[in-house]
């Protein structure tokens, strides 16, 4: 594990375990991380900047922006808005179950190098009926952000990676965060990632990602805890979005009890709103993949930001739940302090 907390009084870091179980090298300070779904907050920020520029509207439908892309098996892009995509109320099937149908190490290694085009991933999802009518419920689906990336490229005429770099990374001056697409290797220094695919199975080195779902607008970015804290602080502090768009991002719907988030969590537009044990809320987004979990959060006033990462993932559900608590407890403790 590694933790970085940034506050007005300074920075606190902590590390536990080793960076690699074979060499026993230490966990690096502020090493490079796979951000997984934390990528979605960067993409949503770009989308909301486009809203502020009146180049798209949150009420526009997918069919208006990407004609004919969302159709078949009961899917209707004419009923799904940009807002539905960004807050996971579209009802669209999650393509990851198509690209990783068998949760085993064998499947991981057999397919880890395959890269899909965004349209191909959406096409896989379109083979399945929607879970519910758009806007009527909430269910996390990576397909939503693949479509968001496609819309960004359609509207701007530039790649989603270029838009994230020019609109977010470069203005903030963050130098260690990137949108590498299908490039599979983490820069040094980094901690190795290990995944257990079955409760009685070995820990398998998964530092090289599973490209079918680690290379798109829904989860491809890499970065450092320093850069993540700076990004979320700037976002919450109003330095990346105009007031109206930031307010829209923070307007959230409840995540249901089976949604995989702590009780009371609400989902905005690429940004989760969590209840703090001391009262009030904090903002953030997590990310995960084979062998890693990242949780990043900031206070609503942007004064305190924290990133916690773990670099092994167990297969046993109870052990995984304990690990999740180990990640979330320091976030709540650190952000509840007032100093």
RAMO-V984485 format. One record per helix or strand of 3 or more residues. SS is the DSSP state (H for helix, E for strand). FROM is the first residue (numbers start at 1). LEN is the number of residues. If there is no record, write none. Layout:
BEGIN
ss=<SS,SS>
from=<FROM,FROM>
len=<LEN,LEN>
END
This chain:
BEGIN
ss=<E,E,E,H,H,H,H,H,H,H,H,H,E,E,H,H,H,E,E,E,E,H>
from=<2,10,32,36,62,77,82,96,105,118,143,160,194,203,211,225,243,272,281,292,305,317>
len=<6,6,3,17,4,3,5,4,7,8,14,13,3,3,3,12,8,4,9,8,6,20>
END
